[in-house]
Amino acid sequence: MTGPVIALDGVEKTYRLGPAAVRALAGVSLTVRRGEYLAVMGASGSGKSTLMNILGCLDPPSRGRYLLDGMDVAALDAWELAGIRNRKIGFVFQSFNLIPRSTALHNVELPLVYARLRARHRRRRAVAALAAVGLAGRLGHHPAQLSGGEQQRAAVARAVVTNPAIVLADEPTGNLDSVSAAEILAIFGRLHAAGRTVVLITHDHQVAAHAHRVVHLHDGRVARDYRQAPRPARRPPAVAAGAPGGAP
């Protein structure tokens, strides 16, 4: 498919808090080409989280238009939006959002369960995704048995196991030490090098330095939009060279 994977045109978002109206986005127009590595930055209250929710089809805009992979999101019903989130968007969150009582393997398989993939295919793809982020020896471990960096690597594997058009990461290194953060950023670098579209929400300039393009939000508007030479990412140890099924 040709054309941008993300196209926002005059997107606004207003929240009602009793009689008051709070405008979180005030007319954002943004185009992201397929395969770009974009960091979205801004101070608290700039609209980063609201923009992420709209990009992830978690919240509709109040005004404006959002095309995701050529589809007008406003034309989709709740069932179709759920399918879009499962197939076209891989989410990585600051707090990992792994199921505590499930193994790393089952956590990564979960999007494939929702996609109604057969069990043997689910397992093969989940094993490959975990191996690709260096967790081949942790398939049966529960989140509490994994370090923070390992939990986030499992979360990345879960995000990409469905081969989504976009990996949308919200402060993915916020709860990690510097070594684990470097490992995660190296994996994002590999995803981008393999042709994946990566959108990274961050307040950290050191993290944004790894992206090829940076968008700064201020008071719900795009204040700056520029390209840069990205900082080389350190390759994480013991990571496989690649895996089938869209794994990193």
Buried (B, 14 or more C-beta within 10 A) or exposed (E): EEEBBBBBBEBBBBEEEEEEEEBBBBBBBBBBEBBBBBBBBBEEBBBBBBBBBBBBBEBBBBEBBBBBBEBEBEEBEEEEBEBBBBBBBBBBBBEBEBEEEBBBBBBBBBBBEBBEBEEEEBBBBBBBBBBBBBBBEBBEBBBEEBEBBBBBBBBBBBBBBBBBBBBBBBBBBBBBEEEBBBBBBBBBBBBBEEEBBBBBBBBBEEBBBBBBBBBBBBBBBBEEEEEEEBBEBEEBEEBBEEBEBBBB
